[in-house]
Structures are given as C-alpha cells and as structure tokens.
Amino acid sequence: MDETFPKFHKIDQECSYCKIGKTRFIQAKQKPNIHEYLDTTIKSQSKYQCILGISGGVDSSYLAFKLKEMDIRVLLVHVDCGWDTNLASQNIELIINQTEFDYYTMVPDWSLLKKMQISYLKSGVYNQDVPQDHAFVAGMYIAASKFKIKNMISGHSSATENIPNLWQHDAMDFSNLHSIANSYEKNLDFTSYPYLNFFQYYFWYPLIKKIKFYTPLDCLQYDKTKAINFLEKKGYVKYKDKHGESAFTKYFQNFYLPKKFGIHKIKTHLSSQIINGEISRSQAKEILKEHLQSLENDDHTEKYFYEKLDLSNEEYKKIMQSNSKQYYDFANWDQLKKRAQIIKNIISPNKGHRE
C-alpha cells in the first residue's frame, strides 16, 4: 500500500490500511473451527440449512465443497449480471454437478444494468462495481426469504481480503445507487433488479426476518494456493487473474481504477497475502511487476467492456476524461445510517450483518 490510495497515512510508522488489515486478520483467527462454528450457527430442520452465494471464484467454490464434506444442506445462489466469463459458467456448472446442491439463479434485465453502468461511468465515482455488488447481496437476501432460509454464507475470507477499500462507498446504499443511475438516465424501471432499500437492509431482513450472514472461511486455515490445488483436482479451471470470473471486475480493477485514479487494486490483495504470511514483500513486488507488464499487452479487456455497453471508443474516452464526482455529490444514506445505527444498537446490541 502507498500514497496512491486515498486516506493513506502512517500510524506509528505503519500503513493505515495494513493496520486495519492486521486487526481484521487477528479477529478472524479467533473464530472457532468451522465444524464448531457451523454447528452453533446454522442449526435448522428445514430443507436447506443455508444459502451460499457462488460466482465461480475460488473462495466460494472451495467453500461449496467443504460444506458438502460436512453434509450441510445448501442452496447455491447465483446472480447473473451479464459479466460472467465462459470459464466462470463452466466452473459453476462443475460445482453444481459435483456437490449435487440445488441451484437458484437470478438474471436481472441487461438493458437496465447497461444503463446503470453507463450512468456510473459518467459519474466518475470510485466504486463502479455497485450495480453488480448490490444485486449479488440483495439477491441472496431475497432468495433466503423466498425459500424461508435463515442463514446466508459468503465465501469472503479475511485471510485473503483483509485490506479495506476505504475509498469506496458502501454498495448497499440503494438511495445512492438510485440517485446516480437516474442522474444520467431518466425514469429507470428497477422492477427486474434485485435491490434492498435502507429499511430492508438494516431492519427488515436482519432483525425482523432474522436472516444472518456468516463467513466460515475465516474458521479454516485458509490458504488460497492450497484451495486452488484442491479445486483443480476436482476439475476446476484456474483463472489467469484474480476475480477472473467476472469480465467487469477485471476491467474495473485493472483499467478503470488505475487510469482514473492511479489505484492498482492488486496492491490490496498482495498486502493481504503479506499480512497472512502467504507471501513475502519481495514476492509481492515481483508479482506486481509481472501484473503491470501483462496489462501493457492487454488490448482486449477495455475494448470488450465499452463495446458490451454499446459505447464507441470516442464516447468511452470522453467519459473517462470527464471530471470525477464523489458519492456524496448524490443522494445517500449517510445521515439516515447514523441515526438508524443508534436505534439498531438499542434493539439488537452487538449484532451486525456478518458474523
């Protein structure tokens, strides 16, 4: 991590991002082993004990197989926002077939998603992943309610993703999403789009419906390299890039952030691996060097992105050269969230969305 990241500063000669990352990593390691953790959290006599969101990525794929080994009754859920790579679809099919878990998918209207994404590009805000990320999480809550499931499981791992994205606004702020989308496209119909408003996200689902969110990978001695080796023995095909399951995420992290803000997201991933002891600083520098060199020869990813949005090269360049705005230049939940958090702490102290 370095000065190219917003809000970067030193605390006692230590990077502010890494200090938070180390705290998260230590807290994650204090969780019980995965058997004890799940035995005490997802007890249920229902058809499904939990929902697992899958993307075809390493973390959620590995977790799916581990849950199968533990005889947990799982409903796999995938929200297809139009950016899945062919390899991701292949890996998802492999997981479904080998685990024999039931599978539920949601496919939002692409014409709406396209307009939303173009609006986000025109706004120039940091977090361009909001239209996808919001739909992924909202889709899980909606599916959990539909199938009367109280437990949602994520493949998030504090071992591999402990560095926070302090420059990005929360993707679950639907008021912000709605404001940005409608600032550049008028009268958008969100009927086909899975979303949660503030009340649903903060109160209805977690407190009234009592749907809880768990991250059990933190209960394992999770090593991504070993996880990939495990998956490859099952027939899983490794991606060339982190988050190679999504053509959008590849573009966003490798092109949009570096070109628009000088941010190389791979540095957060490498810093996480340094903190958990998976690689050394010298190894991280070498990986970063190779990564940056590979991007110099990539003339496909960016072109694929703007053509999929039906933008010409000239239109895309004009958008990328325009001034950037911050999320707070649009309607958002900040003040409402502060007030609601006080109420929530009274109603349900020490309870959050993730456990």
Secondary structure as GFF3:
##gff-version 3
##sequence-region A 1 355
A	DSSP	beta_strand	10	11	.	.	.	ID=ss1
A	DSSP	beta_strand	14	15	.	.	.	ID=ss2
A	DSSP	alpha_helix	16	29	.	.	.	ID=ss3
A	DSSP	alpha_helix	34	41	.	.	.	ID=ss4
A	DSSP	beta_strand	50	53	.	.	.	ID=ss5
A	DSSP	alpha_helix	58	69	.	.	.	ID=ss6
A	DSSP	beta_strand	74	79	.	.	.	ID=ss7
A	DSSP	alpha_helix	86	99	.	.	.	ID=ss8
A	DSSP	beta_strand	102	106	.	.	.	ID=ss9
A	DSSP	alpha_helix	110	123	.	.	.	ID=ss10
A	DSSP	alpha_helix	130	146	.	.	.	ID=ss11
A	DSSP	beta_strand	151	153	.	.	.	ID=ss12
A	DSSP	alpha_helix	174	184	.	.	.	ID=ss13
A	DSSP	alpha_helix	198	199	.	.	.	ID=ss14
A	DSSP	pi_helix	200	208	.	.	.	ID=ss15
A	DSSP	beta_strand	212	214	.	.	.	ID=ss16
A	DSSP	three_ten_helix	216	219	.	.	.	ID=ss17
A	DSSP	alpha_helix	224	233	.	.	.	ID=ss18
A	DSSP	alpha_helix	247	251	.	.	.	ID=ss19
A	DSSP	pi_helix	252	256	.	.	.	ID=ss20
A	DSSP	alpha_helix	257	261	.	.	.	ID=ss21
A	DSSP	alpha_helix	266	275	.	.	.	ID=ss22
A	DSSP	alpha_helix	281	296	.	.	.	ID=ss23
A	DSSP	alpha_helix	301	308	.	.	.	ID=ss24
A	DSSP	alpha_helix	313	321	.	.	.	ID=ss25
A	DSSP	three_ten_helix	327	329	.	.	.	ID=ss26
A	DSSP	alpha_helix	334	347	.	.	.	ID=ss27
###
